[in-house]
Every structure is written in structure tokens, then in C-alpha cells.
Amino acid sequence: MSLATTTVDALCIGFGPAGIALACAFEDAREQGLPLGRVDMRFVEAAADSQWHPELLLAGTDINHHVFRDLVTPRNPRSRFSFAMYLKDKGRLFDFGLLGRPASRHEWSDYLGWVSRQVDARTCFDTRIDEVLPVIRHGRLCELRVETAHGAFETRNLVLSSGSAAYIPELFQPLLGPKVFHTSGFVSHMQAFASERPKRWLVLGSGQSASESVLELIGRDRQVEIHSVHRTAGFKLTQLGQFPNRVFGPEHVDYFHSLDAGARQQFLAYSRATNYAGIDPDESQKLFSLIYEDTVAGRQQLHTHHYQHVTGVQLCGDAYQVTLTDRFSQQTRQLEVEGIVLATGYQQYRVPPLLAGLQPWLAADEQGALVVDRDYRIHTQGACDVQLWSNGLSERSHGISDSQSFSMLALRAGRIASALHQASTRPVTAAGCKTTLALSE
Ligand SMILES: Cc1cc2nc3c(=O)[nH]c(=O)nc-3n(C[C@H](O)[C@H](O)[C@H](O)COP(=O)(O)OP(=O)(O)OC[C@H]3O[C@@H](n4cnc5c(N)ncnc54)[C@H](O)[C@@H]3O)c2cc1C
């Protein structure tokens, strides 16, 4: 049976924060009666709702960005979808001001859900997209087709807001299962154990998700033994200074985007300490105190292994034999654990797998990665009349603020929405396709 096909001005894959911020840009425009508000845009989202990273929605965690960097404020401080409006609606505006700490992750997720429910009329939830298909007419790529269980969409304008993908080191890929998992599945795996939870754990990684996993495992069971493995001296602090954190501002995105590929890579490596593989001072304090107090009590629950690489891991009976190799002395040692948490972070693909079917029309840089302009438009090549935008997948071209951060979300949505509006109002060619934008536009 053929699927009913709906043709839309634009389709967005992913309705996480980046997708919701884009929906807000259109909704704001609709309410102001602006032409932008007339774009017929749909969203598809794999999850059943807009909970924010539910697998690490743990008690005691908070957000690490300023609440002004919400879904809308940097783009339109008058928008009714701001965090301030959410607080006002919930009757917590004054008390939040007195709180003296960042919003908790639970509250931020609730804010995102509050916004999502007001702008999700055009969103199909529970709908994972596996591929984007090319529609070719008269030898030109005229449209893109996205098929779902309930029907298909065809469009000339596609926005990818599908977020970053969990990074699983190769060594662990064949072992993934109930007892070996990435932090992006933390809560579900913990719930699945019921009372049969492993007692000895390896937690791999030095960033926030590693520290949270360690503290959560210990919080759930004071009898567990945890081996926390680090390539460095152990958990280190994120770069928190005001000056280095200016890399999350829009001027730095302009600067970063103006650099050549080599310089961008260098700059990215230089700015990594502001967002990756680091933890907050209060978490560092908690972890260090825990180890210290255990030594006072004459026990050791948390073992930190520094300067170590995992160079081998195999399942022997019910346990995993893990080989650690010292980065400097090359000495090896063995550990035995029953559970492994991979707090190994996230990755951005050079070309997102969702776009694999469009490869012939995608321009590539010297490293084979997508070429993305300042307005987040993905450069295409050949006989191609469709437009694609990258919404939160462009760390390579736009810098550290582009993937794992709320900082640019609102402004980026504004740029993409304007560019999309322009693209969707272009005249149609004789082949039935919209005219193409020149790459230099
Ligand atoms: C635990 C955790 C805490 C964080 N805390 C902060 C913080 O405090 N401050 C900060 O600035 N940043 C934080 N980040 C970074 C955070 O990921 C981003 O700021 C933000 O979530 C990015 O939004 P996004 O929409 O681009 O991606 P995501 O949040 O990953 O959303 C992508 C969405 O696309 C959907 N999707 C993916 N693939 C498909 C598909 N094939 N079909 C349909 N739908 C699909 C997903 O289900 C998801 O809803 C945190 C990240 C994690 C993991």
C-alpha cells in the first residue's frame, strides 16, 4: 500500500531543544503577523515527548548555562516562550531569584516541555526517521522524501536537528548490552536491573556524565565498588573563567566561521576545555570528599585509575576482564567488573548518516565533511534544487557553541528560519523545482 504523501514547505527532523527553538521562531513570527509565520513547517521526533536527556535526568544535577540562554531570549527577549515567562506562569519568578543557584536539570526539562506543548501542533512524535530519500525529476534533485509509519512528507527544505550521537569506543561495541552501556541509556539500564544490580563497576570517562554516573551508582548502593578510569590525572574542572567562555557568544561564531579548516580544528581543540571532559567545582569536591571520608572510615569504594587507557576487555563468565595500560610507563594491570558505564561523550559525524542517500549532491570539504555556511545552510552541488540546514550539528564549521550547548540555539533558529523563509518563497523552475541559491549568496 502506498503511503499518503504530504508536501510541506519545510521539514525538521528532531524536536529537541534545537527543533523547539526553531518552532518558536516561526510561532513568534505568526503571532506578529510576519510573512515568516506563513511557512508550512513540520517536525518529526523519535521520542514520545520533549523530555530533555531523560536518561541523565538525575536528582541534584543542574544546567551549566545562564537561563537567559533559553530557547528564545537571545533572538527575541519579548517572546512568550522565555524561561522568565515559564517561571511567571508557574508562580516561581521571585523564588527562583532567591534560589542562588542555576536551574536544576529537572526544572529545565520542565521548561522545555512547557514550551514544546505550546508549539508542537505540527510535530509527529514517536517517529524515528532512518533515511532521507532523493526525489529526482528530469535529472535534478527536486525534492526530499521522508517516510514514516503513518505517511510520507515531501519537501524542498530540510532542517536536521537530530543532535549529537553517543560515542562508543570500538573496543566496547561488541559488548553493548544490559551490563555495558553508554550514559545516554543510564536510567533505563538502571531500572532494568531491579534488585540484581552489579556490585563492581567500571566507569570510563572524566566529564560531567562520568562524575554523575559515579555519584548516582554510589548514591543507589553504598556497597558498590567503582573503578573510575581516566586518561588524565582524574576528574578535572571545566574552564569556567568569563574570558574563555566568551567562545559561546555570537561574535566568536563569526570569528570561528571565518577561519580556514586547519585553524578551525586548532581553535576547537583550544576551546574544548570550556565544555568537554570537565566537571564543576562542587562535583569535584563531592567526589574527592567521598574518597577522603572513605579512607577515614578505613574502606575504599571509589577507585580512580589515572593516566590509563583501556586496552582490552573481554567477558569471562559473568564478569568483564579489563586491561588498563598506563599512558606513560606502558605498565598494564587487570580489573574485574560486572558492569561498565561508558561516559565517553558524543560525536558529530562528518556527514550525518541520515543524509547518506544524498551524498552525490552534498559538497564536501577536504576532510570529507559537510560544508556549512554562516546561516547553517549545507552546501550542495550538481543538479540540486533542495536546501538543507544543520541545526546543532556544525561544531566543525561554527565552533564549540554549536553542538553541546544552549548558547546559540535561539540565534541559530532565527537565522535558519529567515533563510528557510527566503528559500520557500523562491519561484519554481520549468522542471517543477524551486530555483537554486548560488553558493555565494
Ligand atoms: C546530560 C546532558 C546534560 C546537558 N546539559 C547541558 C547544559 O546544562 N547546558 C547546555 O548548554 N548544554 C547541555 N547539554 C548539551 C545539550 O545536548 C544541548 O545543549 C541540547 O540538548 C542540544 O539540543 P539539540 O536539539 O541539538 O539535540 P538533542 O537534545 O540531542 O535533541 C535531538 C532530538 O532529535 C531527536 N532525533 C534524533 N535522531 C532522530 C531521528 N532519526 N528521527 C527523529 N528524531 C530524531 C532526538 O530524539 C532528540 O529529541 C547537555 C547534554 C547532556 C547529554
The ligand as an SDF file (V2000), in Angstrom:
LIG
                    3D

 53 58  0  0  0  0  0  0  0  0999 V2000
   23.1190   15.0030   30.2070 C   0  0  0  0  0  0  0  0  0  0  0  0
   23.3410   16.2410   29.4080 C   0  0  0  0  0  0  0  0  0  0  0  0
   23.2890   17.4780   30.0280 C   0  0  0  0  0  0  0  0  0  0  0  0
   23.4860   18.6370   29.2950 C   0  0  0  0  0  0  0  0  0  0  0  0
   23.4500   19.8430   29.9460 N   0  0  0  0  0  0  0  0  0  0  0  0
   23.6160   20.9730   29.2380 C   0  0  0  0  0  0  0  0  0  0  0  0
   23.5390   22.2350   29.8830 C   0  0  0  0  0  0  0  0  0  0  0  0
   23.3320   22.3330   31.0860 O   0  0  0  0  0  0  0  0  0  0  0  0
   23.7100   23.3440   29.1320 N   0  0  0  0  0  0  0  0  0  0  0  0
   23.9420   23.2850   27.7810 C   0  0  0  0  0  0  0  0  0  0  0  0
   24.0980   24.3420   27.1520 O   0  0  0  0  0  0  0  0  0  0  0  0
   24.0090   22.1140   27.1500 N   0  0  0  0  0  0  0  0  0  0  0  0
   23.8530   20.9530   27.8280 C   0  0  0  0  0  0  0  0  0  0  0  0
   23.9270   19.7550   27.2000 N   0  0  0  0  0  0  0  0  0  0  0  0
   24.1430   19.7260   25.7710 C   0  0  0  0  0  0  0  0  0  0  0  0
   22.7780   19.5130   25.1290 C   0  0  0  0  0  0  0  0  0  0  0  0
   22.7800   18.3030   24.4680 O   0  0  0  0  0  0  0  0  0  0  0  0
   22.3800   20.5870   24.2230 C   0  0  0  0  0  0  0  0  0  0  0  0
   22.5220   21.8190   24.7800 O   0  0  0  0  0  0  0  0  0  0  0  0
   20.9120   20.4260   23.6960 C   0  0  0  0  0  0  0  0  0  0  0  0
   20.2070   19.3090   24.2030 O   0  0  0  0  0  0  0  0  0  0  0  0
   21.0510   20.2550   22.2150 C   0  0  0  0  0  0  0  0  0  0  0  0
   19.7790   20.2140   21.6500 O   0  0  0  0  0  0  0  0  0  0  0  0
   19.5460   19.5110   20.2610 P   0  0  0  0  0  0  0  0  0  0  0  0
   18.0980   19.6580   19.9590 O   0  0  0  0  0  0  0  0  0  0  0  0
   20.5300   19.9990   19.2620 O   0  0  0  0  0  0  0  0  0  0  0  0
   19.9310   17.9840   20.4980 O   0  0  0  0  0  0  0  0  0  0  0  0
   19.2160   16.8980   21.4100 P   0  0  0  0  0  0  0  0  0  0  0  0
   18.8920   17.4350   22.7330 O   0  0  0  0  0  0  0  0  0  0  0  0
   20.0730   15.6960   21.3150 O   0  0  0  0  0  0  0  0  0  0  0  0
   17.8450   16.6220   20.6350 O   0  0  0  0  0  0  0  0  0  0  0  0
   17.8100   15.9590   19.3840 C   0  0  0  0  0  0  0  0  0  0  0  0
   16.4210   15.4060   19.1840 C   0  0  0  0  0  0  0  0  0  0  0  0
   16.3300   14.7980   17.9050 O   0  0  0  0  0  0  0  0  0  0  0  0
   15.6690   13.5400   18.0250 C   0  0  0  0  0  0  0  0  0  0  0  0
   16.1540   12.6670   16.9730 N   0  0  0  0  0  0  0  0  0  0  0  0
   17.4290   12.2150   16.8130 C   0  0  0  0  0  0  0  0  0  0  0  0
   17.5100   11.4290   15.7190 N   0  0  0  0  0  0  0  0  0  0  0  0
   16.2670   11.3780   15.1780 C   0  0  0  0  0  0  0  0  0  0  0  0
   15.7170   10.6990   14.0390 C   0  0  0  0  0  0  0  0  0  0  0  0
   16.4780    9.9420   13.2520 N   0  0  0  0  0  0  0  0  0  0  0  0
   14.3920   10.8510   13.7760 N   0  0  0  0  0  0  0  0  0  0  0  0
   13.5980   11.6310   14.5750 C   0  0  0  0  0  0  0  0  0  0  0  0
   14.0840   12.2860   15.6790 N   0  0  0  0  0  0  0  0  0  0  0  0
   15.3960   12.1620   15.9680 C   0  0  0  0  0  0  0  0  0  0  0  0
   16.0270   13.0500   19.4250 C   0  0  0  0  0  0  0  0  0  0  0  0
   15.0860   12.1350   19.9250 O   0  0  0  0  0  0  0  0  0  0  0  0
   16.0620   14.3640   20.2220 C   0  0  0  0  0  0  0  0  0  0  0  0
   14.8100   14.6710   20.7950 O   0  0  0  0  0  0  0  0  0  0  0  0
   23.7480   18.5590   27.9130 C   0  0  0  0  0  0  0  0  0  0  0  0
   23.8230   17.3140   27.2810 C   0  0  0  0  0  0  0  0  0  0  0  0
   23.6290   16.1620   28.0280 C   0  0  0  0  0  0  0  0  0  0  0  0
   23.7340   14.8330   27.3520 C   0  0  0  0  0  0  0  0  0  0  0  0
  1  2  1  0
  2  3  1  0
  2 52  2  0
  3  4  2  0
  4  5  1  0
  4 50  1  0
  5  6  2  0
  6  7  1  0
  6 13  1  0
  7  8  2  0
  7  9  1  0
  9 10  1  0
 10 11  2  0
 10 12  1  0
 12 13  2  0
 13 14  1  0
 14 15  1  0
 14 50  1  0
 15 16  1  0
 16 17  1  0
 16 18  1  0
 18 19  1  0
 18 20  1  0
 20 21  1  0
 20 22  1  0
 22 23  1  0
 23 24  1  0
 24 25  2  0
 24 26  1  0
 24 27  1  0
 27 28  1  0
 28 29  2  0
 28 30  1  0
 28 31  1  0
 31 32  1  0
 32 33  1  0
 33 34  1  0
 33 48  1  0
 34 35  1  0
 35 36  1  0
 35 46  1  0
 36 37  1  0
 36 45  1  0
 37 38  2  0
 38 39  1  0
 39 40  1  0
 39 45  2  0
 40 41  1  0
 40 42  2  0
 42 43  1  0
 43 44  2  0
 44 45  1  0
 46 47  1  0
 46 48  1  0
 48 49  1  0
 50 51  2  0
 51 52  1  0
 52 53  1  0
M  END
$$$$
